[in-house]
Amino acid sequence: MTNGLEPLIYEISASGRVGVNLPDCDVPESPLPTDLMRDTLDLPEVSEMQAVRHFVRLSQLNHAIDTGFYPLGSCTMKYNPKINEDVARLPGFAHLHPLTDPEGAQGALAMMYQLQQWLAEVSGFKGVSLTPAAGAQGELAGILMIRKYHHDRGDTARTKILVPNSAHGTNPATVTMAGYEVIELPADEEGNVDLNALRQACSGDTAKTIAGMMITVPSTLGLFEAHILDVIQAVHDAGGLMYMDGANMNALMGIVKPGELGFDVMHYNLHKTFSTPHGGGGPGCGAVGVGEKLLDYLPGPIVDIIAPADGEQDAPLYGLVTPAKTIGQLKAFYGNFGMHIRAYAYIRAYGGEGLHEVSRHAVLNANYVRTKLMDTYTIPYPRYCGHEFVLEGHWEDAPDIHALDISKRLMDYGIHPPTNYFPLIVPEALLIEPTETETKQTLDEFIEVMKKIAHEAKTSPELLHNAPHITPVSRVDEVKAAKELVLCCAPLLKTVE
Ligand SMILES: *Cc1c(COP(=O)(O)O)cnc(C)c1O
C-alpha cells in the first residue's frame, strides 16, 4: 500500500502470471531481429481480472461529467450523449483509413461537408475548416489568416492585435505566437470593453498598426458585450479584422450569429459547445469559420462538392480541396475525425430548433444560479449573464478564506470545483457554468451547498482549509505536479517507497 491508495499494479505483479491467452501461431515461425530486442522489459505481470480492477479503480479516482456536477466555467462541461459514441464506433467510420481514396470515403466526406455547412449556418459564416485540433489551434489559424490577408495586400505595417484584459490566456499567447504584439484593453465598470480606450487605440497613426482584435462573446465574465457593434465598427474603420473567440457559443446558438454581427473569423470548440468529450487535453476540434474576406485563406484540406448530383449519379461527389491562398495545413490528415462524427451526431439529433433551446437553457440555468447566490456571494457585475457568471470567493468576515478553499470544499460534496482565479480581473474569482444539461434538482443542490460552504467559512473555517477530506489525495502541490510530472507508475512506486 502506498499513500493510503490501493496497491499499484507493479506491487501485485507476480512473475509468470498472464492475463491473455494468445491463439496458436497460424503462420510459419521466423526469427525476430535480435538487434532490436531488449533483454528485459519491466512490465507488470497480472491476471485479466487484476488488470480490469486496476484500470476501473483508476478511472474512478477522477471526478467526471458522467459521475457528478461539473460547473467548470468557460469550459462548457456538458453531458456527452452516448449516442455520439455509438455513431463514432460504426465500423464504416471507425475503420476507415485516412489514406483511403476520396472515391472510397464518400460517406465520411459527406458527413464532414454537412458538418462544415451546419457550423457555418450556426454562426453566419461563409466557410469552415474542421482541421484545427483545439480551440487554441483554431485561434492560431485565425490570426495567421488575418496576417496573410494583410500581407497579401502589401499591408505589412500592421503589427498589433487588440485583446481585452478579460481574455482567456490562449488569446494573448496566440497573438504572440503569430508574431504580433498584444495591446491590452481595459474593461469599463460594467465589464464591457472600454470603448474610449478602444477608440484611442484605433485613432490617428496607430490605426495603421492595428491588424485586428480578438474578443470573446459572451466574455469570460459571462457578459454579452453591450457595444459589440461599435467595437467591430471601430476596428474595421481602422482597417483591422475581427476575431471572435467562439468558446462561449453555448450562449448564442439560434440567438446571435457572429458572422452577421460583422466578425471575420471565429473558432468553435466542438469539445465544448457540440458535446464531444473534453478530458485529458484532447483530442478536440477547434474548427474555424470565416467570412468572405478570409475564405481563400482557410487551412486545408476542406471538403467540397466536386460534381453535383445529376441524372447519372443520385448523390454529389465530394472531394478534398485546398483553398487558393491557404495558410497551410495545421494537422495530419483532416483533423480529429472522431470529433467531427460526434459533433455531427449531436447537431443532427438536436436540429436547429433544438440547438436554440440548448443555448436558452444554458443561459437560463446560469441566471437562475446567479440570482440565487446573489445574497450570499459578491457578484462583481450584477447584470443578466450569458451561460456563465463570475462571483468572488471571499468575505470580509472570513478573512482567511480564499476561492481555492471554497473549491476544495465543494469536492467534499461531490461537486467539481468551478474555474478558479480566472478571469484575472476579478479578485478571488470563481467562474461558474452550470450548462443546459443539468436538472433543476442538481442546480438547487449546488445552490444549497454553496450557501452551506459560505456559512462554514464563517463558523468553522478549518473545514474549508483542510478540504478536500474525501478524495484519495488531499491538496496537491500543483506547481510540483506540473513541473515534475510523473506519468509512469513504476518510477512513482520507487519515489513513494
Ligand atoms: C477553452 C477556451 C479556449 C481554448 O480552447 P482549447 O480547446 O482548450 O484550446 C479559448 N478561449 C476560451 C474563452 C476558452 O474557454
PDBQT file of the ligand as one rigid body, heavy atoms in Angstrom, charges set to zero:
ROOT
HETATM    1  C1  LIG A 501     -11.413  26.765 -23.808  1.00  0.00    +0.000 C 
HETATM    2  C2  LIG A 501     -11.152  28.122 -24.286  1.00  0.00    +0.000 A 
HETATM    3  C3  LIG A 501     -10.155  28.375 -25.245  1.00  0.00    +0.000 A 
HETATM    4  C4  LIG A 501      -9.164  27.342 -25.736  1.00  0.00    +0.000 C 
HETATM    5  O1  LIG A 501      -9.720  26.181 -26.256  1.00  0.00    +0.000 OA
HETATM    6  P1  LIG A 501      -8.913  24.801 -26.173  1.00  0.00    +0.000 P 
HETATM    7  O2  LIG A 501      -9.740  23.869 -26.967  1.00  0.00    +0.000 OA
HETATM    8  O3  LIG A 501      -8.820  24.450 -24.717  1.00  0.00    +0.000 OA
HETATM    9  O4  LIG A 501      -7.561  25.044 -26.760  1.00  0.00    +0.000 OA
HETATM   10  C5  LIG A 501     -10.021  29.665 -25.707  1.00  0.00    +0.000 A 
HETATM   11  N1  LIG A 501     -10.800  30.660 -25.248  1.00  0.00    +0.000 NA
HETATM   12  C6  LIG A 501     -11.770  30.453 -24.336  1.00  0.00    +0.000 A 
HETATM   13  C7  LIG A 501     -12.628  31.612 -23.878  1.00  0.00    +0.000 C 
HETATM   14  C8  LIG A 501     -11.959  29.188 -23.796  1.00  0.00    +0.000 A 
HETATM   15  O5  LIG A 501     -12.901  28.989 -22.879  1.00  0.00    +0.000 OA
ENDROOT
TORSDOF 0
